[in-house]
Amino acid sequence: MTSYKPLLLLMLLLCMMGAAQAQVNDTAAAEINPQVDNNQVKFDASLRPLRQIAGAPASFYSYFWEFGDGSYSFEKNPVHIYKDTGDYDVRLYATNNYDDGKKPNTRPRRVRVNNRSMLAENKKPVFFTGEGSLEIKSNQMPKPGEDMVLLIGYRNKSNTAAPISGSVMLLYNEKQFNQNCFDISETRSYHQEKTISLESMMAWLPNSDLIEEQAINSKGIFTVAAGTNTPTADRRQMMQQIKQEMNSFRKHTIWRINNVEKGEEQFMFLTINTLPEMISDTNAVVTISGLFVPDDPSMDMEKFNLEMQVVASHDPNRMMLKNKKLNYRFTGKNRENAYKVQFQNTGKGPAKRVAITVTIPGLLNTASLEVVGMKPECPWCNTTSGTQSCIDTVVTKDSIQFIFNNIYLPGTQQDGVNDPDSTKGYIKYRIRFSKKMHKVPFQSRAAIVFDKNEPIYTNRSTGSFRKGISPGIILAFGSTLGSVPAGMAAQRYSLGFTVSEYAAYKRYFQWELFLRSDPSFEQFAGRRQGGDTIINGTNYKVQYREGYEKIKVASVEVVPVQLRYNLTSFVSAGVGALVSGEISRNITRYERALIANPNGTGTFTLEGETGKQKKSFTTMRGALFADVQLGKVRTGPALGVRLFQYMNPSYQNIMLYASWKF
């Protein structure tokens, strides 16, 4: 056995080295390999091997290159021509799709170019897809703990030949989420863009020479001082628009741009840290907004929203639901839910048919479907004929199928395809709630089929409702069962207040506070037989003297914990604990005497007050209870009966009550 020990140790060492190497490869930076030929550079990269997620489509890398001169590419092996000599810091951001490891780190590689050609022309990727002056793209969807790149593009699309100037404002970290999602770690600009303050941007607004402005406070509230000149309506409106946009976000950054020539497109590159403590819901949709604020008063301010889904892993086929957390109190059957299903052909050839089948939860009404956007843009099939590209829908009670027919959607691995956007598509639609909707989470998922391939399943997009607060009032009458303990009233009235989750579907907690004032009740103190007394100088015989007390109690009762369950919309049951404490106990003592007349002709009674006493917060009692409610138990009026079992002393009490939840 001894001869095998060296071999076993060697095998163990090799395994440890292999595991260490795998760990290094998993976190290693992308290695950029440039091939410089005069001022033309061909780029390649060495990346760690992909680790396929079981059951997912084939894993692959997507690429985003920064060439260090304000240009970029999404190609795998781009060729770039530099117009001038110099040293350029090239960066590659590679995203691992359908891979269960970490994405490669980004490390700049400096490339030296020694030749100059001011006439050099590169094939520009298509960036602007709309008609606006500002657009924003990201190289990937945000994944907590990973960095990402924002590409901010702006252009001069005015009809005049004069250059334009203005400000670009980026708004991020929405206030609707409790924590920050992003942090800008680095900005790379190539056209003398400068970071400016909010006050400086406001000073550049149109007609600023006519306005005397007060200081803008830290909360973003804009005020204008009265002067000899009245601010124009356009300026006031623009200031109000900026204020409204800022109110939805916690942070902003502003850049000053100058002298953008007609038709010119310019770009800024931002490295964004996606914070690890960001939203835990990996299906949440976050928004980063950009504003283009021109100096030219004839131009309108423009806004661009970049909506991104927080992901746990990178998958180009996904489903998004805008406004995933709804307020049930203000949600009715007419409330629309906006969905977007994104898809990408990652194959080696074009797809001619894409079928997207979406499961629809019972809370949503498929008959209310409204398609609001799509890519590729197609007419409806019932308006076309022959082999024309078109889109069709098949709607059932619990599913909707969108079918793109006779289209040409290139594949990412197809020869000659360099623009990843050309391989992507989407369908956007709105759908309303059905009439019978309950306050429960609802999920949708899409199955995407490219031609006759196996379906690709997206994430489950989950919508839910905020708990909300439902206050309520209770009017109650209580009565003690059996013998009444000493010092307590047999009956009582209470006014209560409740707090619970708004319109809970099934199980929920409720807290209650009762103010109780017992009717005055008497308590016998004792009797003494016989005795003599003198009244107005005359001797009388006392047959007996007895003492009693009149008691008035004011109490407060708290239900610190109560678990309720709505069996239906009209029946509810609950169990809980109650703590009762006396705020005050007012005791008035009396003495009553039965006196015989001295001539033996009869008796008469004398009664009088002998003293008072007030006690505060001296008695605490606890009780367990169970109850049943009938009525509109989620919101509205209901009637209930509750049985208490008190301790110290032990007795039972029954309470009949009417409640109303708001």
LINHUDA-V825036 format. One record per pair of residues at least 24 apart in sequence whose ideal C-beta (glycine too) atoms are under 8 Angstrom apart, sorted by the first residue. I is the first residue (numbers start at 1). J is the second residue. If there is no record, write none. Layout:
I J
I J
This chain:
25 49
26 51
26 101
26 102
27 102
27 105
28 104
28 105
29 104
29 105
29 106
29 107
30 92
30 94
30 104
30 105
30 106
30 107
32 90
32 92
32 107
32 109
34 90
34 109
34 111
36 111
36 112
36 113
38 114
38 115
38 117
39 81
39 82
39 83
39 85
39 113
39 114
39 115
39 116
39 117
39 120
40 79
40 80
40 81
40 82
41 79
41 80
41 81
41 82
41 111
41 113
42 77
42 78
42 79
43 77
43 78
43 79
43 80
43 90
43 92
44 77
45 92
45 94
47 94
47 104
48 101
48 104
50 96
50 99
50 101
51 99
51 100
51 101
52 98
52 99
52 100
53 98
53 99
53 100
53 313
56 98
56 315
57 98
57 346
57 456
58 98
58 346
59 96
59 97
59 98
59 99
60 97
60 98
60 346
60 412
60 413
61 94
61 95
61 96
61 97
62 94
62 95
62 97
62 139
62 140
62 316
62 412
62 420
63 92
63 93
63 94
63 95
64 92
64 93
64 94
64 95
64 139
64 149
65 90
65 91
65 92
65 93
66 90
66 91
66 92
66 93
66 149
66 188
66 269
68 111
69 190
70 190
70 191
70 266
70 267
71 122
71 267
72 125
72 151
72 267
72 269
73 125
73 418
74 125
74 418
74 419
74 420
74 421
75 418
78 418
80 122
81 117
81 120
81 121
81 122
82 113
82 120
83 116
83 117
83 118
83 120
84 113
84 116
84 118
85 113
85 114
85 115
85 116
86 112
86 113
87 111
87 112
87 113
88 112
88 113
93 139
93 140
93 148
93 149
95 139
95 140
95 314
96 314
97 314
97 315
97 316
97 346
98 313
98 314
98 315
99 313
99 314
100 313
102 146
103 146
103 314
106 147
123 418
124 265
125 418
125 419
126 419
126 421
127 151
127 153
127 265
127 267
128 153
128 155
128 265
129 421
131 157
132 157
132 292
132 302
132 304
133 157
133 292
133 294
133 302
134 168
134 290
134 291
134 292
134 302
134 303
134 304
135 290
135 304
136 170
136 288
136 290
136 304
136 306
137 306
138 272
138 306
138 308
140 314
141 308
141 309
141 310
141 311
141 314
141 318
142 181
142 182
142 272
142 274
142 278
142 286
142 308
142 309
142 310
142 311
143 274
143 310
143 311
143 312
143 313
143 314
144 274
144 275
144 276
144 277
144 278
144 279
144 282
144 310
145 274
145 275
145 276
146 274
147 185
147 271
147 272
147 273
147 274
148 271
148 272
148 274
149 269
149 270
149 271
149 272
150 269
150 270
150 272
150 288
150 306
151 267
151 268
151 269
151 270
152 267
152 268
152 269
152 270
152 290
153 265
153 266
153 267
154 257
154 260
154 265
154 266
154 267
154 292
155 260
155 263
155 264
155 265
155 266
156 260
156 261
156 262
156 263
156 264
157 263
158 262
158 296
158 299
160 262
161 262
162 262
163 259
163 260
163 261
163 262
164 259
164 260
164 294
164 295
164 296
164 299
165 256
165 257
165 258
165 259
165 260
165 294
165 295
166 204
166 257
166 292
166 293
166 294
166 295
166 296
167 196
167 201
167 204
167 254
167 255
167 256
167 257
167 291
167 292
167 293
168 193
168 254
168 255
168 257
168 268
168 290
168 291
168 292
168 293
169 201
169 242
169 252
169 253
169 254
169 290
169 291
169 293
170 252
170 253
170 254
170 270
170 288
170 289
170 290
171 245
171 246
171 248
171 249
171 251
171 252
171 288
171 289
171 290
171 291
172 249
172 250
172 251
172 252
172 288
172 289
173 249
173 250
173 251
174 248
174 249
174 250
174 286
174 287
175 247
175 248
175 249
175 250
176 248
176 325
177 278
177 279
177 284
177 286
179 275
179 277
179 278
179 279
180 250
180 251
180 275
180 277
180 278
181 274
181 275
181 278
181 279
181 286
181 310
182 272
182 273
182 274
182 275
182 278
182 288
183 272
183 273
183 275
184 253
184 270
184 271
184 272
184 273
185 271
185 272
185 273
186 270
186 271
187 253
187 255
187 268
187 269
187 270
187 271
188 268
188 269
188 270
188 271
189 255
189 268
189 269
190 266
190 267
190 268
191 257
191 260
191 266
192 258
193 255
193 256
193 257
193 268
194 255
194 256
195 253
195 254
195 255
195 256
196 254
196 255
196 256
197 254
198 252
198 254
200 254
200 256
201 254
201 256
201 293
202 239
204 256
204 293
204 295
205 235
205 238
205 239
205 293
205 295
206 232
206 234
206 235
206 238
206 294
206 295
206 296
206 297
207 231
207 232
207 234
207 235
207 297
208 235
211 235
220 246
220 247
232 297
234 297
238 293
238 301
241 301
242 291
242 293
242 301
245 289
245 291
245 303
248 289
249 289
278 310
279 310
281 310
281 324
281 462
282 310
282 311
282 312
282 459
283 309
283 310
283 320
283 321
283 324
283 459
283 460
283 461
283 462
284 309
284 310
284 324
285 309
285 310
285 320
285 321
285 322
285 323
285 324
286 310
307 340
311 459
315 458
315 459
316 342
316 343
316 344
316 346
316 424
317 342
317 343
317 344
317 446
317 448
317 456
317 458
318 342
318 458
318 459
319 358
319 444
319 445
319 446
319 458
319 459
319 460
319 461
320 461
321 444
321 461
321 462
321 463
324 461
324 462
324 463
324 464
325 463
325 464
325 465
325 466
326 463
326 464
326 465
326 466
327 465
327 466
327 468
328 439
328 465
328 466
328 468
328 502
328 503
329 468
329 502
329 503
331 433
331 437
331 465
332 433
333 365
333 432
333 433
333 434
333 435
333 437
334 432
334 433
335 432
335 433
336 368
336 370
336 430
336 431
336 432
337 364
337 430
337 431
337 432
337 433
337 463
338 372
338 428
338 429
338 430
339 428
339 429
339 430
339 431
339 444
339 461
340 373
340 426
340 427
340 428
341 402
341 426
341 427
341 446
341 448
341 458
342 424
342 425
342 426
343 424
343 425
343 426
343 448
343 450
343 456
344 412
344 420
344 423
344 424
344 425
345 409
345 410
345 411
345 412
345 423
345 424
345 450
346 411
346 412
346 413
346 423
347 411
347 412
347 413
347 414
347 450
347 453
348 411
348 413
348 414
349 411
349 414
350 408
350 409
350 410
350 411
350 414
351 407
351 409
351 411
351 450
351 451
352 405
352 406
352 407
352 408
352 409
352 451
353 403
353 404
353 405
353 406
353 407
353 450
353 451
354 403
354 404
354 407
354 409
354 425
354 448
354 449
354 450
355 401
355 402
355 403
355 404
355 448
355 449
356 401
356 402
356 403
356 427
356 446
356 447
356 448
356 449
357 399
357 400
357 401
357 446
357 447
357 449
357 455
358 399
358 400
358 401
358 402
358 444
358 445
358 446
359 398
359 399
359 443
359 444
359 445
359 446
360 397
360 398
360 399
360 400
360 431
360 444
361 398
361 442
361 443
361 444
362 398
362 434
362 442
363 433
363 434
363 437
363 438
363 440
363 442
364 431
364 432
364 433
364 434
364 442
365 431
365 432
365 433
365 434
365 435
366 395
366 396
366 397
366 398
366 399
366 400
366 431
367 395
368 430
368 431
368 432
369 393
369 395
369 400
369 429
369 430
369 431
370 429
370 430
370 431
371 402
371 427
371 428
371 429
372 428
372 429
372 430
373 426
373 427
373 428
374 402
374 404
374 425
374 426
374 427
374 428
375 424
375 425
375 426
376 404
376 407
376 409
376 425
378 404
378 405
378 407
381 405
400 429
402 427
402 429
409 450
438 505
439 465
439 503
439 504
439 505
440 465
440 505
441 465
467 501
467 502
467 504
468 501
468 502
468 503
469 499
469 501
469 502
470 498
470 499
470 500
470 501
470 502
470 503
470 635
470 661
470 662
471 497
471 498
471 499
471 661
471 662
472 497
472 498
472 499
472 500
472 659
472 660
472 661
472 662
473 497
473 498
473 659
473 660
474 498
474 512
474 514
474 657
474 658
474 659
475 657
475 658
475 659
476 514
476 655
476 656
476 657
476 658
477 655
477 656
477 657
478 644
478 653
478 654
478 655
478 656
479 653
479 654
479 655
480 651
480 652
480 653
481 651
481 652
481 653
481 654
482 651
482 652
483 651
484 651
485 649
485 651
486 523
487 523
487 551
488 518
488 521
488 553
488 651
489 518
489 519
489 521
489 551
489 553
490 521
491 518
491 519
492 516
492 517
492 518
492 519
493 517
493 519
494 557
494 655
494 657
496 557
496 657
496 659
498 659
498 661
500 564
500 661
502 635
503 634
503 635
504 564
504 566
504 634
505 566
505 634
506 565
506 566
507 563
507 564
507 565
507 566
508 563
508 564
508 566
509 561
509 562
509 563
509 564
510 559
510 562
510 564
510 574
510 576
511 559
511 560
511 561
511 562
512 557
512 558
512 559
512 562
513 556
513 557
513 558
513 559
514 555
514 556
514 557
514 558
514 559
515 554
515 555
515 556
516 554
516 555
516 556
516 557
517 553
517 554
517 555
518 552
518 553
518 554
518 555
520 550
520 551
520 552
521 550
521 551
522 548
522 549
522 550
522 551
523 548
523 549
523 551
524 548
525 549
525 589
533 593
533 595
535 595
538 598
539 598
540 595
540 596
540 597
540 598
541 595
541 596
541 598
542 593
542 594
542 595
542 596
543 594
543 595
543 596
543 603
544 593
544 594
545 591
545 592
545 593
546 591
546 592
546 593
547 589
547 590
547 591
547 592
547 610
548 589
548 590
548 592
549 587
549 588
549 589
549 590
550 587
550 588
550 590
551 585
551 586
551 587
552 585
552 586
553 582
553 584
553 585
553 586
554 582
554 583
554 584
555 580
555 581
555 582
555 583
556 580
556 581
556 583
557 581
566 633
566 634
569 632
569 633
569 634
570 630
570 631
570 632
570 633
571 628
571 629
571 630
571 633
572 628
572 629
572 633
572 638
573 626
573 627
573 628
573 629
574 626
574 627
574 629
575 624
575 625
575 626
575 627
576 624
576 625
577 622
577 623
577 624
577 625
578 622
578 623
578 624
578 625
578 644
579 620
579 621
579 622
580 620
580 621
580 622
580 623
581 617
581 619
581 620
581 621
582 615
582 616
582 617
582 618
582 619
583 616
583 617
584 614
584 615
584 616
585 614
585 615
585 616
585 618
585 619
586 612
586 613
586 614
587 612
587 613
587 614
587 615
588 612
589 613
621 646
621 647
621 648
622 646
622 647
622 648
623 647
623 653
627 655
629 659
632 661
633 661
634 661
635 661
635 662
636 660
636 661
